[in-house]
Amino acid sequence: MEFVDRAFDLNADLGEGCGYDDRLMPLVTSASVATGAHAGDDSVAMATMMLARRHGVVVGAHPGYPDREHFGRKAQRISADQVERLVFDQCAHLVKLARSIGVAIPYVKPHGALYNQAVVEAPVALGLVRAVGRLGMGLMTMPTGEAARLAAKHGLPVVREGFVDRGYDDCGTLLARSAPGAVLTDPVEIRSQFVELIESGSVDSICIHGDHASSVELARNVNLWAEELGWTIRSVWQRVDHR
């Protein structure tokens, strides 16, 4: 087998109170910590950030719609100003908590419906980008779509994210979770998509959703596949800062 030196970030959405953080944290290099709206609270966020600090994992802010009933995955009718205020307030609060324990937060990754709407709806993307700019952070989002376009236009660091266990449509966006093929479960299919994403050079970071039991096995598999292929898993922020 010919080994090609490639490197990528492995991120997980954590701090959502789902019970898998302690097993996922040693397997990832970035942890997007819930800001308490769609899930989690201050005590969960603090515990997750301390766990990240212990394992040398970079912490990001993971804001979402305040809709716990639907886990922040229900689309909202919302203006750019409302998005900006929502994202800024949630992330600023997490930053304050993080500073109290000596943890820096260099990036924002929106959650669920907020993430998906920012990819395809310009007003939502604009509000998100404005908030991230005010916070002085970078943005983790899909490589195509409004959020990435506006972030680049405003000079924000952009981390391009890929999903190994989610189906994509022809436009390169994620299929709705209710659509056939939206969630991949076959390890062979997941591995194939992982290899394709990294070899294409289209993404900087691979996402692991931390809200289901199979997430730990998936993270372990990605680590094993990377080792087999001679690829390196490392913090994406080092790469962004030194490009």
Buried (B, 14 or more C-beta within 10 A) or exposed (E): EEEEEEBBBBBBBBBBBBEBBEBBBEBBBBBBBBBBBBBBEEEBBBBBBBBBBEBEBBBBBBBBBEBEEEBBBEBBEBEBEBBBBBBBBBBBBBBEBBEEEEBEBBBBBBBBBBBBBBBBBBBBBBBBBBBBBEBEBBBBBBBBBBBBBBBEEBEBBBBBBBBBBBBBEEEEBBBEEEEEEBBBEEEEBBBEBBBEBBEEEBBBBBBBBBBEEEBBEBBBBBBEBBEEBEBEBEBBBEBBEEE
